[in-house]
Amino acid sequence: MILYSRNDCPLCEDVEDSLLKLNIKYTFVDIDSDEKLLKKYHVRIPVLVNIHNQELCWPFEEAELLEFAHNG
């Protein structure tokens, strides 16, 4: 699972906390490090992407996050 995020993003930090709480492994990708990612996700973060390249965009609840993680 990939978490598209940025530093100093309170919503992103909340999602990271949920991922850790639910023991879901993820890779943090800072969108500020890539111009294409910044253009794509700037106003949409936090965004999760699973191995099927499906996106889960904020807002979502922990139950949705858990289901998304298990289906991907």
C-alpha positions in Angstrom: 0.0 0.0 0.0 1.2 3.5 -0.8 0.3 6.6 1.1 0.6 9.7 -1.0 1.1 12.5 1.5 3.2 15.4 2.5 5.0 16.5 5.6 3.1 18.7 8.0 -0.3 17.5 6.8 -2.6 16.8 9.8 -5.0 14.7 7.8 -2.1 12.6 6.5 -0.8 12.1 10.0 -4.3 10.9 11.1 -4.3 8.4 8.3 -0.7 7.2 9.2 -1.9 6.8 12.8 -4.8 4.6 11.6 -2.5 2.5 9.4 -0.2 1.9 12.3 -3.1 1.2 14.7 -4.6 -1.3 12.2 -1.2 -2.9 11.5 -1.4 -2.1 7.8 2.0 -1.9 6.0 2.5 1.1 3.8 5.1 3.2 2.0 5.0 6.9 2.6 5.5 8.9 -0.6 6.0 12.7 -0.2 4.2 14.3 -3.2 6.4 17.4 -2.8 9.3 15.3 -4.1 7.8 14.8 -7.5 6.2 17.4 -9.8 3.9 14.9 -11.4 2.7 13.6 -8.0 2.2 17.2 -6.7 0.0 18.1 -9.7 -2.0 14.9 -9.4 -2.5 14.7 -5.6 -2.0 18.3 -4.4 -5.6 18.9 -3.2 -6.5 15.2 -2.8 -4.1 14.0 -0.1 -4.1 11.8 1.8 -4.6 9.1 -0.9 -3.9 5.4 -0.5 -3.2 3.2 -3.5 -3.3 -0.6 -3.3 -1.5 -3.2 -5.4 -4.4 -3.1 -7.9 -3.7 0.6 -8.4 -7.1 1.4 -6.9 -7.2 4.7 -4.9 -8.9 5.5 -1.6 -9.2 9.2 -1.2 -9.9 11.2 1.9 -12.3 11.3 3.6 -12.7 7.7 4.7 -13.4 5.9 8.0 -11.1 3.2 9.5 -13.6 0.5 8.5 -13.3 1.6 4.9 -9.5 1.7 5.2 -9.4 -1.8 6.6 -11.7 -3.2 3.9 -9.6 -1.4 1.2 -6.4 -2.9 2.6 -7.7 -6.4 2.7 -9.2 -6.2 -0.8 -5.9 -5.0 -2.2 
